[in-house]
Amino acid sequence: MNTEPRRLLRRLCAGIGLMLATAHLPQAAPAQVSALKDMDIVGEARMQVLFWNVYDAKLYAPGGAYSAASPFALSLTYLRDLQGDQISERSIEEMRKQGFADEITLARWFDKLSLIIPDVGDQNEIIGLADEYAHTRFYLDGTFIGEIKEPGFTRAFFDIWLGERTSEPALRDRLLGGES
């Protein structure tokens, strides 16, 4: 076989191998980067259940000053493997605990969340971003994965962590900049 075609074939194989090796690396989404560039950390906390670490949470807001009426973002960096449906189900359960009782709406929100939230593993990061229209955009490891354009959902979803009736008041206090 002629050496020139062999050399070309080797280069082609090396290029394909490089593309396959880097295909799984997260790519930053421009919308996510631009949305967070003017935000600073308000607070951070670790969610633990019994003696298991579940995720590290960080709250971001413009100038580091959180207001539910302004854009903000909540980052959850997972410390264990969880199924997306489990995360969606737990989110709806927490909304119920806060007093949201419209089961038809909760079922619809569960369906939407289930289509967006993927299975996660150690060090996967999901960011929920509440925009200026009170819509929620979701990102996985910097890549946009979906959105829910309902202000009622945005309020109920983020109240899981930030609402006064949260099931984790110490975590809320830390996210809002307290020392609990």
N, C-alpha and C positions, 0 to 999 in steps of 0.2 A: 504494500500500500504506500502511496506517495506520502512523504512527511508533511506536506502543507495541509492536505485534508485532515490528517491525524491531529495536527496542532490546532486547526480550526474546531474539530470535534471536541478536543480537550477543553478549549476555551469556552465553548458553548456549554458543556457539561458543568464546568466550574461556575459559570454565570447562573445557570439554572439552580445549582446547589446553593449558591449565595442567596438567590431570591427566596428559595424555600426556607433557608435557615433564618432569614430576617422577616418572613411574612407574618409571624406571630407577634412581633414586637409592637407594643402599643404606639399609636400615632396620635399626637395631640390634635384635637379638633380646634380649628381657628375660632369658632364661636365660644368654646369653653375658655380658651386662653384669653380672648378679648373680654369676656364677661368677668373673669376673675382678676384681671390686671389692676383694676382700681379698688380691689377689696383687700382688707387685712384680716388677720385672725382676731376674732372676738374672744374665743375661748376654746378649750379642748378638754376631752375627757375620755376615759376608757370604759366601755360597757363590759361588765362582768356578770355572769350568771353562775351563782354558787362560786366555784373556784375556777371556772373556765373563762378565759378572755374571749370575747366575741368580736369586738371591733374597737378601733380608735376613731373618735369623732372630732371633727373640727368645724366650727362655725365661722364663716367669713361674711363680712359686710363692708360697705364703703367706709373708709376711715376707721374701721374697727368698731363702729357703733351700730349695733343691731336695731332694726325696727321692722316689725312684721309688715309694715306698709311700704317698705323700700325693697329693692332687690337684695338678695342674700343667697348664700350657698351653704349647704351642709355636706361635708365629706365624711364618708364612712370607709375606713380601710379595714377590711376583714382580716381576722386573725385565725380563722378556721374555715373549713369547707361548709357551705350551706347551699341548699337548693333554692332556686329562684322562687318556686311556688311557696316554699316555707317562709321566705322573706315577705312575699306578697300577702300571704295568709296572716302572718304576725302583724303586719302593718294595719290590715283591716281590723283585726282583733283589738289592737291598741286604740284605733279610732272609736270602736264601740265602747271601750272602757272609759273614754273621755265623755261619753254621752251622745255620740252621734248614733241615731237610732233608725235612720231611713235605710232599711235592708235592701230595697231595690237599688238605691244609689250605691250602697256598699258593694253589692254584687257586681254592678257595672264597673266600679273602680277596681275591684279585684280582677275582673277580666282584663282591663286595660293594663294594670300593673303586671299581671302574669305574662303579658305579651312583651313587656319591656325589661323586667328584671331578670337577669340571667343567673345561672348557678355561679357561685363565687368560690374562690379558694383563698388560701393564705396570701395576703398582701394585695388582693384585688381591691380597687378603690371605686366606689360608686359615689358620684357627686349628684346631689339634687340641687338644682338652681331655681329659685323663685325669681322670675323676671319682673319687669316693671308693670306687666299686665296681670300679675298674679297667676301666671301659668308656670308649670313645673317642667323643666327640661332635665333629662337624666343623661349621665355620662359614665361609661365604664372605662377605667384606666385612660381617661382623656379622650375617648371616642364617644360621640353622640350616639345614644341608643334609643331615644324616644322622648315623647313629651305628652303631657296631659294638660289640655287647655281649659281648665275649669278652676276658677278662683276658690270654689268651695272645697275641691280636692286639695288644692295647695294649702289652704288654711288647716284642714283636718290632718293632712299628711305631716306637715312640719310641726304641728302641735304635739305629735307623738313625742318629740324631743323638747320642744320649746314652749309648749302650752302650760298654763298654770295647773292643769289637771293631769299632767304627765304621770306615768307610773314610775318614773325615775327622777324624782326632784333633785337629788344630788348631782346627777349627770346634767340636768338642765342648768343648775346653778353654775357649774363649771363651764358649760358652753357659753353662758351669758357673761362670763368673765369673773365669776365668784371663785372662792377658794375652797368650797366644800370638798 
